[in-house]
Amino acid sequence: MPKHGKKYLEAAAKVDREKLYSPQEAIKLLKEIAPAKFDETVELHLRLGIDPRHSDQQIRSTVLLPYGLGKTVRVLVFAEGEAAKIAQEAGADYVADDELIAKIANEGWTEFDVALAVPEMMKKIGRLGKVLGRKGLMPNPKAGTLVQPEDLPRVIEEARAGRIEYRNDKTGNVHIPIGKVSFSEEQLLGNLAAVMDSVRRNRPAAAKGTYIRRAVLSSTMGPGIRLDPNAALSIAVSV
């Protein structure tokens, strides 16, 4: 068992481990007990009723958080010619030419948060899968990061505003950041509602039984607070 510090233990003592908290109660409590001195990230952890061994039960999608993530998002776009010009004018931090592609391939450079690509570039960047894939940065149509040139301004703007990608891991769990501890309760609740709505809409048709089996909210350094899954799903509809 990992050893926890005094502040963590004090925070954990305020959480009823047997209780299923409403989203409003969980967010209020999380903000009160977050133990770190820095502005911690608030994360949602979901255990889903899916079998990740089957491709038709895997989940991978994006969601636009209405209140963003509270951080600067660096956007890289793989594009050439006219598409590169569009990306530059739309405010991309990096437009990847052959030199930058080589730097990623040979040096493992990934000083960016979101990677977009126009379809014509996939033949050039296929070899970057080992570097980008393990960091979840490889452009992919399911994730909405393979983009037609005319859509680049909109997608770049959404990425900066708080458009995030999420996917299940090999155990069927999903981990999604929903903001910072410094956010207001209303902002965290709004982002949580958007995430829950997206996860609900992306339920695989092949998934059987209870879809969201466990939901936990936590801050970076804080203890987990169990959410009532039904209450969390209901705010996705009401907020």
C-alpha positions as CSV (number, residue, x, y, z in Angstrom):
1,M,0.0,0.0,0.0
2,P,1.4,3.5,-0.9
3,K,2.1,5.8,2.0
4,H,0.1,9.0,2.0
5,G,1.1,12.3,3.6
6,K,-0.6,14.1,6.5
7,K,-2.7,16.4,4.2
8,Y,-4.0,13.6,2.1
9,L,-5.0,11.6,5.2
10,E,-6.8,14.6,6.7
11,A,-8.7,15.1,3.4
12,A,-9.5,11.3,3.1
13,A,-10.9,11.4,6.6
14,K,-13.6,13.8,5.5
15,V,-14.8,11.5,2.7
16,D,-17.4,8.8,3.5
17,R,-16.1,5.8,1.5
18,E,-19.5,4.1,1.7
19,K,-21.5,7.0,0.4
20,L,-22.5,7.7,-3.2
21,Y,-22.3,11.5,-3.5
22,S,-24.4,13.6,-5.8
23,P,-22.3,15.6,-8.3
24,Q,-23.0,18.8,-6.5
25,E,-22.0,17.3,-3.1
26,A,-18.9,15.7,-4.6
27,I,-17.7,18.9,-6.2
28,K,-18.3,21.0,-3.1
29,L,-16.4,18.5,-0.9
30,L,-13.5,18.1,-3.4
31,K,-12.9,21.9,-3.5
32,E,-12.9,22.0,0.3
33,I,-10.4,19.1,0.9
34,A,-8.0,19.4,-2.1
35,P,-4.7,19.1,-0.2
36,A,-2.1,20.5,-2.5
37,K,-0.8,24.1,-2.6
38,F,-0.9,24.2,-6.4
39,D,-4.1,24.4,-8.5
40,E,-4.9,20.7,-8.9
41,T,-6.6,19.2,-11.9
42,V,-10.0,17.7,-11.2
43,E,-10.4,14.2,-12.8
44,L,-13.4,12.0,-13.4
45,H,-12.7,8.2,-13.4
46,L,-15.3,5.8,-14.8
47,R,-15.5,2.1,-14.7
48,L,-17.6,1.0,-17.7
49,G,-19.6,-2.1,-18.4
50,I,-17.6,-2.9,-21.6
51,D,-15.3,-5.7,-22.6
52,P,-12.3,-3.8,-24.0
53,R,-11.0,-7.0,-25.6
54,H,-13.6,-6.5,-28.3
55,S,-13.2,-3.6,-30.8
56,D,-16.9,-3.0,-31.0
57,Q,-17.0,-2.2,-27.3
58,Q,-14.1,0.3,-27.2
59,I,-14.8,3.9,-26.6
60,R,-12.9,6.8,-28.2
61,S,-14.3,10.2,-28.7
62,T,-14.0,13.9,-27.9
63,V,-16.0,16.4,-25.9
64,L,-15.9,20.1,-25.8
65,L,-15.8,21.3,-22.2
66,P,-17.9,24.5,-21.9
67,Y,-15.6,26.0,-19.3
68,G,-12.3,24.7,-20.8
69,L,-9.5,23.0,-18.8
70,G,-7.9,26.1,-17.3
71,K,-4.6,25.7,-19.2
72,T,-3.0,26.8,-22.4
73,V,-3.4,24.3,-25.1
74,R,-0.5,24.0,-27.7
75,V,-1.8,22.9,-31.1
76,L,0.3,21.2,-33.8
77,V,-1.1,20.7,-37.3
78,F,0.4,18.3,-39.9
79,A,-0.3,20.2,-43.2
80,E,1.4,21.4,-46.4
81,G,0.7,24.1,-49.0
82,E,-2.7,25.8,-48.7
83,A,-3.7,23.7,-45.6
84,A,-0.5,24.9,-43.8
85,K,-1.4,28.5,-44.6
86,I,-4.9,28.0,-43.2
87,A,-3.5,26.4,-40.0
88,Q,-1.0,29.2,-39.5
89,E,-3.7,31.9,-40.0
90,A,-6.0,30.0,-37.6
91,G,-3.4,30.3,-34.9
92,A,-1.7,26.8,-34.8
93,D,1.3,26.9,-32.5
94,Y,3.2,24.6,-34.9
95,V,2.7,23.6,-38.5
96,A,4.7,20.4,-39.0
97,D,6.9,20.3,-42.1
98,D,9.3,17.5,-43.0
99,E,11.9,18.9,-40.6
100,L,9.5,18.8,-37.6
101,I,8.2,15.4,-38.6
102,A,11.8,14.1,-38.6
103,K,12.4,15.7,-35.1
104,I,9.3,13.9,-33.8
105,A,10.4,10.6,-35.3
106,N,14.1,10.8,-34.4
107,E,14.1,12.7,-31.1
108,G,10.6,11.9,-29.7
109,W,9.7,15.6,-29.6
110,T,6.2,16.1,-28.3
111,E,6.1,19.6,-26.9
112,F,2.4,20.0,-27.8
113,D,-1.0,19.0,-26.4
114,V,-3.1,18.4,-29.5
115,A,-2.1,17.1,-32.9
116,L,-4.3,17.6,-35.9
117,A,-3.7,16.4,-39.5
118,V,-5.2,16.9,-42.9
119,P,-5.8,13.5,-44.7
120,E,-3.1,14.1,-47.3
121,M,-0.5,14.0,-44.6
122,M,-1.3,10.6,-43.1
123,K,1.1,8.9,-45.5
124,K,3.9,11.0,-44.2
125,I,3.1,10.7,-40.5
126,G,2.2,7.0,-40.4
127,R,5.7,6.3,-39.1
128,L,5.1,8.5,-36.1
129,G,2.7,6.1,-34.5
130,K,5.2,4.7,-32.0
131,V,6.0,8.2,-30.7
132,L,2.5,9.8,-30.9
133,G,0.4,6.7,-30.2
134,R,1.7,6.0,-26.7
135,K,0.9,9.6,-25.8
136,G,-2.5,9.6,-27.4
137,L,-1.5,12.3,-29.9
138,M,-1.8,10.4,-33.2
139,P,-4.4,12.0,-35.4
140,N,-7.4,9.8,-35.8
141,P,-10.8,10.2,-37.5
142,K,-12.6,8.7,-34.4
143,A,-11.0,11.3,-32.2
144,G,-11.9,14.1,-34.6
145,T,-8.2,15.0,-35.1
146,L,-8.1,14.1,-38.8
147,V,-9.5,17.2,-40.3
148,Q,-10.4,18.6,-43.7
149,P,-8.4,21.9,-44.4
150,E,-11.6,24.0,-44.4
151,D,-12.4,22.7,-40.9
152,L,-9.0,23.6,-39.4
153,P,-10.0,27.0,-38.0
154,R,-13.0,25.6,-36.1
155,V,-11.2,22.6,-34.8
156,I,-8.1,24.6,-33.7
157,E,-10.4,27.1,-31.9
158,E,-12.3,24.2,-30.2
159,A,-9.0,22.6,-29.1
160,R,-7.9,25.9,-27.4
161,A,-11.4,26.3,-25.8
162,G,-11.3,22.9,-24.1
163,R,-11.9,20.1,-26.6
164,I,-10.4,17.0,-25.2
165,E,-10.1,13.4,-26.3
166,Y,-10.9,10.4,-24.1
167,R,-10.7,6.6,-24.6
168,N,-11.0,3.5,-22.5
169,D,-7.9,1.8,-21.2
170,K,-7.3,-2.0,-21.3
171,T,-9.3,-2.5,-18.1
172,G,-12.4,-0.7,-19.4
173,N,-11.8,2.4,-17.4
174,V,-11.9,6.0,-18.6
175,H,-10.0,8.9,-17.0
176,I,-11.0,12.4,-18.0
177,P,-9.9,15.8,-16.7
178,I,-12.8,18.2,-16.2
179,G,-11.1,21.4,-14.9
180,K,-9.1,22.8,-12.0
181,V,-9.8,23.0,-8.3
182,S,-9.9,26.8,-8.7
183,F,-12.9,26.6,-11.0
184,S,-16.3,27.5,-9.5
185,E,-18.7,24.7,-8.6
186,E,-20.9,25.8,-11.5
187,Q,-18.0,25.5,-14.0
188,L,-17.0,22.0,-12.7
189,L,-20.6,20.9,-12.8
190,G,-21.0,22.1,-16.3
191,N,-17.9,20.4,-17.5
192,L,-18.9,17.2,-15.7
193,A,-22.3,17.3,-17.4
194,A,-20.8,17.7,-20.8
195,V,-18.5,14.7,-20.2
196,M,-21.2,12.5,-18.9
197,D,-23.5,13.4,-21.8
198,S,-20.7,12.5,-24.3
199,V,-19.9,9.2,-22.6
200,R,-23.6,8.3,-22.5
201,R,-24.0,9.1,-26.2
202,N,-21.0,7.0,-27.1
203,R,-22.2,3.8,-25.4
204,P,-21.2,0.9,-27.6
205,A,-24.3,-1.0,-29.0
206,A,-22.6,-4.2,-28.0
207,A,-22.2,-3.3,-24.3
208,K,-24.4,-5.3,-22.1
209,G,-25.8,-4.7,-18.6
210,T,-25.0,-1.6,-16.5
211,Y,-23.0,0.8,-18.5
212,I,-21.4,3.1,-15.9
213,R,-20.5,0.8,-13.0
214,R,-18.5,3.2,-10.9
215,A,-17.8,6.9,-11.0
216,V,-15.2,8.7,-8.9
217,L,-14.2,12.3,-8.8
218,S,-10.7,13.3,-7.5
219,S,-8.2,16.1,-7.6
220,T,-4.5,15.4,-8.6
221,M,-3.3,14.9,-5.0
222,G,-6.6,14.2,-3.3
223,P,-8.7,11.1,-2.3
224,G,-11.4,9.7,-4.6
225,I,-15.0,10.7,-3.9
226,R,-17.6,8.2,-5.2
227,L,-20.3,9.6,-7.4
228,D,-23.8,8.3,-7.7
229,P,-23.7,7.1,-11.4
230,N,-27.4,7.7,-12.0
231,A,-27.2,11.2,-10.5
232,A,-24.1,12.0,-12.6
233,L,-26.0,10.8,-15.8
234,S,-29.0,12.8,-14.9
235,I,-27.1,16.1,-14.8
236,A,-26.0,15.3,-18.4
237,V,-29.6,15.7,-19.4
238,S,-30.6,18.6,-17.1
239,V,-27.6,21.0,-17.2
